[in-house]
Structure formats: structure tokens, C-alpha cells
Amino acid sequence: MTNNQLTGKYTRLRAELEADYAESAWSLGRSGRIDRIAGELAEIERTLAVQRLGARLINVDESPAEQRYGTRHAAA
């Protein structure tokens, strides 16, 4: 899934989750649905985080010392 697809799915699931929480009558079926949506949201968040981290790692133009300590300490 692309980043845009994941973001769209995340937005849709958040809206579904908010709607389910807004319901005053909680039933066993509804709590299962909430658990499922929360699990899907967590998976999407992990995937987006990995994608963002991967993009940062691919675009790094700094030396390992600069990455670790920042450019201010790299010369020391």
C-alpha cells in the first residue's frame, strides 16, 4: 500500500472508531469491532513509521558521526 492509501485508510478507521465510541449502548459485538479497528490502526501506524524511517535513512547525507552527534559535534 502506498503512503497515501495508508493515510486514507487510517483516516477512515479513525472516523469509524470515533463513531463506535460515540454510541451510548455498548454491546459485546461493538467492543469486538472497536478492538479490530484499534488493531488495524496500530498496524497502519507501525507501517507508516517504518516507511518514514526508511525514507529518512535513504536520504541521509551525513556521516555516521554527524548522524549520531549532530553537525555541531562532528568536528570534535
Sine and cosine of phi, psi and omega as CSV:
sin_phi,cos_phi,sin_psi,cos_psi,sin_omega,cos_omega
0.00,0.00,0.62,-0.78,0.02,-1.00
-0.98,0.21,0.23,-0.97,0.02,-1.00
-0.86,0.51,-0.67,0.74,0.01,-1.00
-0.90,0.43,-0.64,0.77,0.04,-1.00
-0.90,0.43,-0.69,0.72,0.02,-1.00
-0.89,0.45,-0.68,0.73,0.01,-1.00
-0.90,0.44,-0.65,0.76,0.05,-1.00
-0.90,0.44,-0.69,0.73,0.03,-1.00
-0.90,0.43,-0.65,0.76,0.02,-1.00
-0.87,0.50,-0.72,0.69,0.00,-1.00
-0.88,0.48,-0.70,0.72,0.01,-1.00
-0.89,0.45,-0.69,0.72,0.00,-1.00
-0.92,0.40,-0.61,0.79,0.05,-1.00
-0.88,0.48,-0.66,0.75,0.02,-1.00
-0.91,0.42,-0.67,0.74,0.04,-1.00
-0.89,0.46,-0.68,0.74,-0.01,-1.00
-0.90,0.44,-0.70,0.72,0.03,-1.00
-0.89,0.46,-0.64,0.77,0.03,-1.00
-0.90,0.43,-0.65,0.76,0.02,-1.00
-0.92,0.39,-0.63,0.77,0.05,-1.00
-0.92,0.39,-0.50,0.87,-0.02,-1.00
-0.95,0.32,-0.39,0.92,0.03,-1.00
-0.90,0.44,0.72,-0.69,-0.03,-1.00
-0.98,0.17,-0.50,0.87,-0.05,-1.00
-1.00,-0.07,0.95,-0.30,0.02,-1.00
-1.00,-0.01,0.74,-0.67,0.07,-1.00
-0.82,-0.57,0.21,-0.98,0.01,-1.00
-0.87,0.50,-0.64,0.77,0.02,-1.00
-0.90,0.44,-0.64,0.77,-0.02,-1.00
-0.93,0.37,-0.63,0.78,0.00,-1.00
-0.92,0.39,-0.56,0.83,0.08,-1.00
-0.91,0.42,-0.64,0.77,0.04,-1.00
-0.90,0.43,-0.68,0.73,0.03,-1.00
-0.88,0.47,-0.68,0.73,0.04,-1.00
-0.88,0.48,-0.66,0.75,0.00,-1.00
-0.90,0.43,-0.72,0.69,0.00,-1.00
-0.89,0.45,-0.69,0.72,0.01,-1.00
-0.88,0.47,-0.63,0.78,0.04,-1.00
-0.91,0.42,-0.68,0.74,0.05,-1.00
-0.90,0.44,-0.66,0.75,0.02,-1.00
-0.88,0.48,-0.68,0.74,0.00,-1.00
-0.89,0.46,-0.65,0.76,0.02,-1.00
-0.91,0.43,-0.67,0.74,0.03,-1.00
-0.90,0.43,-0.67,0.74,0.03,-1.00
-0.86,0.50,-0.68,0.74,0.03,-1.00
-0.89,0.45,-0.70,0.71,-0.01,-1.00
-0.89,0.46,-0.71,0.71,0.03,-1.00
-0.89,0.46,-0.64,0.77,0.01,-1.00
-0.90,0.44,-0.67,0.74,0.02,-1.00
-0.91,0.42,-0.66,0.75,0.03,-1.00
-0.88,0.47,-0.68,0.73,0.00,-1.00
-0.91,0.41,-0.66,0.75,0.02,-1.00
-0.90,0.43,-0.68,0.73,0.03,-1.00
-0.87,0.49,-0.67,0.74,0.02,-1.00
-0.89,0.45,-0.63,0.78,0.02,-1.00
-0.91,0.41,-0.66,0.75,-0.03,-1.00
-0.93,0.37,-0.58,0.82,0.00,-1.00
-0.94,0.34,-0.57,0.82,-0.10,-0.99
-1.00,-0.09,0.22,0.98,-0.05,-1.00
-0.98,0.22,0.81,-0.58,0.03,-1.00
-0.93,-0.37,0.19,0.98,-0.05,-1.00
-0.98,-0.18,0.39,-0.92,0.09,-1.00
-0.95,0.30,0.27,-0.96,0.04,-1.00
-0.83,0.55,-0.60,0.80,0.01,-1.00
-0.92,0.40,-0.65,0.76,0.03,-1.00
-0.92,0.40,-0.61,0.80,0.05,-1.00
-0.90,0.44,-0.66,0.75,-0.08,-1.00
-0.97,0.24,-0.69,0.73,-0.15,-0.99
-0.92,-0.38,-0.15,0.99,-0.07,-1.00
1.00,0.04,0.35,-0.94,-0.10,-1.00
-0.92,0.40,-0.45,0.89,-0.03,-1.00
-0.90,0.44,-0.59,0.81,-0.07,-1.00
-0.99,-0.13,-0.07,1.00,-0.12,-0.99
-0.91,0.42,-0.56,0.83,-0.04,-1.00
-0.97,0.23,-0.32,0.95,-0.08,-1.00
-0.95,0.31,0.00,0.00,0.00,0.00
